[in-house]
Each structure stands twice: as structure tokens, then as C-alpha cells.
């Protein structure tokens, strides 16, 4: 039997109870500054992945 992730199970239960769609972590960030920093970090990571030889 696969190990159950308690966080994922909790999210599924909340979605069922509230009849809501899944939420991305970015949507939970209240600050525009935090959203910008996350976007910039993702862009840097994507550039690093492209430039790293496999």
C-alpha cells in the first residue's frame, strides 16, 4: 500500500467540503513582492536548467 501524504489528503477533503477547485501555491501569496520574487526565482531556475548540460 502506498504511503499517504497527509497534506494532499487534507487538501482533497477541503476541496470536497468547499466544492472548490485546486489552488496553486502562488495564489496563496498575498504580497505582490513575494509573487514577484517567486516568479523571478522560477525564471532563474528555468535558465539554469536550460544551460546545464545533461
C-alpha positions as a printed Julia matrix, in Angstrom:
54×3 Matrix{Float64}:
   0.0    0.0     0.0
   1.5    3.41   -0.94
   2.29   5.84    1.85
  -0.38   8.51    2.14
   0.57  12.17    2.17
  -1.45  13.8     4.94
  -1.24  17.24    3.31
  -2.6   16.03   -0.01
  -5.37  14.15    1.77
  -6.29  17.27    3.76
  -6.39  19.37    0.58
  -8.68  16.83   -1.11
 -11.0   16.83    1.91
 -11.22  20.64    1.94
 -11.89  20.7    -1.8
 -14.71  18.18   -1.36
 -16.25  20.09    1.54
 -16.0   23.51   -0.08
 -16.66  22.28   -3.63
 -13.66  24.28   -4.82
 -11.01  23.87   -7.47
  -7.38  23.09   -6.57
  -5.35  26.17   -5.6
  -1.78  26.79   -6.7
   0.63  27.86   -4.01
   1.24  31.12   -5.83
  -2.39  32.08   -5.36
  -1.91  31.94   -1.59
   0.78  34.63   -1.62
  -0.78  37.89   -0.54
   2.14  40.18   -1.22
   2.91  41.35   -4.74
   6.58  41.46   -3.69
   6.5   37.76   -2.76
   4.79  36.89   -6.04
   7.47  38.8    -7.97
  10.3   37.1    -6.05
   8.8   33.67   -6.71
   8.38  34.45  -10.43
  11.99  35.67  -10.66
  13.29  32.58   -8.85
  11.37  30.32  -11.25
  12.81  32.21  -14.23
  16.36  31.83  -12.86
  15.81  28.12  -12.28
  14.48  27.65  -15.81
  17.53  29.43  -17.25
  19.88  27.3   -15.15
  18.16  24.1   -16.29
  18.5   25.14  -19.94
  22.18  25.98  -19.6
  23.15  22.87  -17.62
  24.39  20.06  -19.89
  22.91  16.64  -19.31
